[in-house]
Amino acid sequence: MGLKGILKLSTAAVVSLTLVAGTTSSANAVEKMKWKMQSAFGSKLSIIGEVARRYQDIISDMSAGAMKIKFFEPGSLVPTLQGWDAVKAGSIDAMWGTAGYHVGKFPALSFFTAVPFGPRGGEFLAWLGYGGGDEIYDRLYHENGVHGLHCALIAPETSGWFRKKYNSVKELKGLKMRFFGLGAVVMSKLGVSTQLLAGADIYPALERGVIDATEFSMPSIDYDLGFYQIAKFNYFPGWHQQSSIGELLMNKAGWDALDKQQQAIITAGCGDSVTWSNTRSEALQFEAMAKLKAKGVTSVRWPDTDLDILRKAWEEVVVEESAKDPLFKEVAESYSAFRAKYKIWKDHGYLN
C-alpha cells in the first residue's frame, strides 16, 4: 500500500476506534469541547495554511464531533504576531503558527522552528523528542502560561526573492528584506536590514517598496503569495530553514482543564499533521518550480563560497547571542550537543 493510503488508513483507524469508544459506552464518550484557534497562515495557502484548516476537521472526526477547534483566518481575532499574548491571556484558546513568531519574547524560540544550516526533519524531531529540546521548550512555555505541540513539519525553504540577480551575498548589503528567525540575525551581520512580517503583509510591502526583497517559504507557498509578480529571481538553497516546524500554541489552563482522552486526540492530530505536511511539502515543489519558471522566474543557487560566508556568520551569531542570553546559550548547547552525537549515525547510516 502506498504512503498516501497508509496515512488515510491510519487516520481512519483512529477515527473508527474513537467512534467505537463514543458509541459503546457513555462512560467512554469524548467530552465536548469548543475552542477558537486563529492561524498565522491563510486557509488557502499551500501546505502551511491547508494543514491548519485540515486540523480542525481531524479533531472533529476523531472525537465524533464532540471536540471543536474552530479555525479562524489570520488577523480575524488578533494580530498574527501577537498570538502569544492573546493565548496566554485566554483571549483565544489556541494559535496555529511557529515558535519563531515569538522571538520578541524569547529570541531562542527560533531554534524550535528552524536553525540555519540545520538538520533535516528526522534529526530535528529527534533532538526535540529525545535530545532535550522539548524539555526546555515545555519548561519555558509552562512558566509563561502556555502549552505547545509540534504540529507541522515542512521541507527546505528557498533563500529569498529578489528583483535582480546578485553574484555574491556580499552584494545584498543595504537591502531591506523580510526575513525570519535566526536567519534574519545572520543577514543583519551581512548588512541587510531585516524585519519580520506575517505572510499576508509581505506582498503589499514588496509592492510598495517598503522592502526590497523577501523570503517566506517554499516554491508552492511563495507561488500562492504571488512574489513572482514583483521579484523574478528566486535563490536557493534555504540555508536558514532546511526544515521548519509548525506549532499549536494553547492556553495552559485550557489545556490542563482537558481530560486525558481530549489531550490524546489533540496530540494525535498533531502527529498526523506532521506526517501530512512533511509528505505534501516534499511532493509539491517540483511542480511549483515549473509553474514559476513559466512565469519568468529564474531559480539561482548560491555557490559554495557564499554558503561558507553565511555559515561563518551563523557561527558568529551563536557565540554572540549565547554570550548575552542564557536561554539562547542553553538551547544552543543542547542542540549542538545532540547534533555532535548524532553525527556518527548520520555519517555511517546515510549517503552523502
C-alpha positions in Angstrom: 0.0 0.0 0.0 1.3 3.5 -0.9 2.2 6.0 1.8 -0.9 8.1 1.0 -3.1 5.0 1.5 -1.3 4.2 4.7 -1.9 7.7 6.0 -5.6 7.5 5.2 -5.9 4.1 6.7 -4.1 5.1 10.0 -6.3 8.2 10.4 -9.4 6.2 9.6 -8.4 3.6 12.1 -8.0 6.2 14.9 -11.4 7.7 13.9 -13.1 4.3 13.9 -11.7 3.4 17.3 -12.8 6.8 18.7 -16.3 6.3 17.2 -16.5 2.9 18.8 -15.4 4.3 22.2 -18.0 7.0 21.9 -20.9 4.7 21.0 -20.4 1.6 23.0 -20.5 3.3 26.4 -21.4 6.7 27.6 -18.5 6.4 30.1 -16.1 6.3 27.1 -17.7 9.0 25.1 -15.5 12.0 24.4 -16.4 15.1 26.4 -17.5 18.1 24.5 -15.1 21.0 23.9 -15.2 24.1 21.8 -12.1 26.2 21.2 -11.2 29.1 18.9 -7.9 28.7 17.0 -6.5 31.5 14.9 -4.0 30.6 12.2 -0.9 32.6 11.2 -1.4 31.3 7.7 -4.5 31.6 5.4 -6.5 28.5 4.8 -5.9 28.7 1.0 -2.1 28.9 1.4 -0.4 25.7 0.2 0.6 23.3 2.9 1.1 25.5 6.0 -2.4 27.0 5.6 -4.0 23.8 4.4 -2.7 21.8 7.3 -4.1 24.3 9.9 -7.5 24.2 8.3 -7.3 20.4 7.9 -6.5 20.1 11.7 -10.0 21.5 12.5 -11.6 18.6 10.7 -9.2 15.9 12.1 -10.1 16.8 15.7 -13.8 16.8 14.9 -13.6 13.4 13.1 -11.5 11.8 15.8 -13.9 12.9 18.6 -17.1 12.1 16.6 -17.9 15.8 16.6 -17.6 16.3 20.3 -14.4 18.4 20.1 -14.5 21.6 18.0 -11.3 23.6 17.4 -12.7 26.2 15.0 -10.2 27.6 12.5 -10.0 31.4 12.1 -8.1 33.2 9.3 -5.0 35.3 10.1 -5.8 38.6 11.8 -9.5 37.8 12.3 -9.3 37.7 16.1 -5.9 39.1 17.0 -2.8 40.4 15.0 -0.8 37.4 13.9 2.4 38.4 15.7 0.5 39.0 19.0 -0.7 35.4 19.2 1.5 34.5 22.3 0.0 37.3 24.4 -3.6 36.5 23.3 -3.3 32.8 24.0 -1.6 33.5 27.4 -4.3 35.9 28.4 -7.0 33.4 27.2 -8.4 35.9 24.6 -8.2 33.0 22.2 -7.8 29.3 23.1 -5.1 28.5 20.6 -2.9 29.8 17.8 -1.5 27.9 14.9 1.9 29.2 13.8 5.5 28.8 14.7 7.6 29.2 17.8 9.8 31.6 15.8 6.9 34.2 15.7 7.5 34.7 19.5 11.1 35.9 19.2 10.1 39.3 20.5 9.6 37.5 23.8 12.4 35.0 23.7 14.9 35.1 20.8 15.9 31.5 21.5 12.5 30.2 20.4 13.6 30.4 16.8 15.5 27.2 17.5 12.2 25.4 17.8 11.1 26.3 14.3 14.3 26.3 12.1 18.0 26.6 12.5 20.5 28.0 9.9 22.5 25.1 8.4 20.3 22.8 10.5 19.2 19.3 10.1 16.6 17.6 8.0 13.2 16.8 9.6 14.1 13.4 11.2 17.2 14.7 13.0 15.3 17.8 14.1 12.5 15.9 15.6 14.9 13.5 17.3 16.6 16.4 19.1 13.3 17.8 20.2 11.8 14.5 21.4 14.9 12.6 22.6 17.8 15.1 22.8 16.5 17.6 25.4 14.9 20.1 23.1 11.3 19.6 24.3 12.3 19.6 27.9 13.5 23.3 27.5 10.5 24.1 25.3 7.9 22.7 27.7 9.6 24.3 30.7 9.6 27.8 29.1 6.1 27.6 27.8 4.6 26.3 31.0 6.4 29.0 33.0 4.6 31.5 30.8 1.1 30.1 31.0 1.1 28.4 27.5 1.4 24.9 26.2 2.7 24.0 22.8 2.7 21.0 20.4 4.8 20.5 17.3 2.0 20.3 14.7 3.7 20.5 11.2 7.0 19.8 9.5 7.9 21.1 6.1 10.8 20.5 3.7 13.5 23.1 2.8 12.5 26.7 2.0 14.1 29.0 -0.5 16.8 31.6 0.2 14.8 34.5 -1.0 13.1 36.5 -3.7 15.0 39.4 -5.4 14.2 41.9 -8.1 17.6 41.4 -9.8 20.4 38.8 -9.9 23.2 39.0 -7.4 26.6 37.4 -7.9 27.5 37.3 -4.2 25.8 37.6 -0.9 28.1 40.5 -0.2 26.1 42.5 -2.7 23.0 42.2 -0.5 24.4 44.8 1.9 22.0 47.7 2.3 18.9 45.8 1.2 15.7 46.0 3.2 14.4 42.4 3.4 11.7 40.4 5.2 13.5 37.6 6.9 12.6 35.0 9.6 14.1 33.9 12.8 17.8 33.2 13.3 18.4 33.6 9.6 17.5 37.2 10.0 20.2 37.7 12.6 22.7 36.2 10.1 21.6 38.5 7.3 21.9 41.5 9.6 25.6 40.7 10.1 26.0 41.0 6.3 24.5 44.5 6.4 20.9 43.6 5.4 18.2 45.5 7.1 15.7 42.8 8.1 12.2 42.8 9.6 9.7 40.1 10.4 6.4 40.4 8.5 3.4 38.0 8.7 2.7 36.2 5.4 -0.2 38.3 4.3 1.7 41.5 4.8 4.7 40.6 2.6 3.3 41.2 -0.9 2.0 44.7 -0.3 5.3 45.7 1.5 7.2 44.3 -1.5 4.9 46.0 -4.0 5.2 49.4 -2.3 8.9 49.2 -1.9 8.8 49.1 1.9 11.1 46.1 1.5 13.4 45.3 -1.4 13.4 41.5 -1.1 11.8 38.8 0.9 12.0 35.2 1.9 9.0 33.3 3.3 8.7 29.6 2.5 9.0 27.1 -0.3 8.1 27.4 -4.0 4.4 26.2 -3.8 3.7 28.5 -0.9 5.5 31.5 -2.3 3.7 31.0 -5.6 0.4 31.3 -3.8 1.5 34.6 -2.3 2.5 36.0 -5.8 6.0 37.1 -5.1 6.9 36.2 -8.7 4.8 39.1 -10.0 7.4 41.5 -8.5 10.6 39.6 -8.0 11.9 37.3 -10.7 14.9 35.8 -9.1 14.3 33.0 -6.5 17.5 31.9 -4.7 18.3 28.5 -3.3 19.1 26.7 -1.1 17.2 27.7 2.0 20.3 27.6 4.3 18.3 29.2 7.1 15.5 26.7 7.0 16.4 23.2 5.8 13.4 22.0 7.7 10.7 24.0 9.6 8.4 23.0 12.4 4.9 24.4 12.9 3.2 24.8 16.3 -0.1 24.6 18.0 0.0 27.1 20.9 -2.6 26.7 23.6 -3.6 28.4 26.8 -2.0 26.3 29.6 -5.0 26.5 31.9 -7.3 25.5 29.0 -5.0 22.5 28.2 -4.9 21.4 31.8 -8.7 21.5 32.0 -9.0 18.9 29.3 -9.2 15.2 30.3 -6.6 12.7 29.1 -8.7 11.5 26.2 -9.2 15.0 24.8 -5.4 15.7 25.2 -4.6 12.5 23.4 -6.8 13.4 20.5 -5.3 16.9 20.2 -1.8 15.3 20.4 -2.6 12.6 17.9 -4.0 15.1 15.5 -0.7 17.0 15.6 1.2 13.8 14.9 -0.9 13.2 11.8 -0.4 16.8 10.7 3.4 16.5 11.0 3.4 13.5 8.7 0.9 15.0 6.2 2.6 18.4 5.9 6.1 16.9 5.5 4.9 14.4 2.8 2.9 17.1 1.0 5.7 19.7 1.1 8.1 17.3 -0.5 5.6 16.3 -3.2 4.6 19.7 -4.5 7.8 21.7 -5.0 9.0 20.5 -8.4 5.6 21.3 -10.0 5.6 24.7 -8.3 9.1 25.4 -9.7 7.9 24.5 -13.2 5.0 27.0 -12.8 7.3 29.7 -11.5 9.6 29.2 -14.5 6.7 29.6 -16.8 6.0 32.9 -15.1 9.5 34.1 -15.9 11.2 33.2 -12.7 14.9 32.3 -12.7 16.0 29.9 -10.0 19.5 30.6 -8.8 21.7 28.6 -6.4 24.2 30.3 -4.2 27.7 29.0 -4.8 29.5 27.2 -2.0 31.7 30.2 -1.4 28.7 32.3 -0.5 27.2 29.5 1.7 30.6 29.4 3.5 30.2 33.2 4.2 26.7 32.6 5.6 27.8 29.7 7.6 30.6 31.6 9.2 28.3 34.5 10.0 25.9 32.0 11.7 28.7 30.5 13.8 29.5 34.1 15.0 25.8 34.7 15.8 25.7 31.6 18.0 28.7 32.8 20.0 27.5 36.4 20.3 23.9 35.6 21.2 24.9 32.9 23.7 27.2 35.4 25.5 24.3 37.8 26.2 21.3 35.4 26.6 21.5 32.5 29.0 18.4 30.9 27.5 19.8 31.1 24.0 23.0 29.5 25.3 21.1 26.7 26.9 19.2 25.9 23.8 22.2 26.2 21.5 24.3 23.9 23.7 21.5 21.3 23.8 21.0 21.4 20.1 24.7 21.3 19.3 25.5 18.5 21.7 22.8 16.3 20.2 24.0 17.0 16.6 27.5 16.1 17.6 26.4 12.8 18.9 24.0 12.2 16.0 26.8 12.8 13.5 28.3 9.3 13.9 24.9 7.8 12.8 24.5 10.4 10.1 27.9 9.8 8.6 27.6 6.0 8.7 23.9 5.5 8.0 23.2 7.9 5.2 24.5 8.6 1.7 26.4 11.9 1.4 
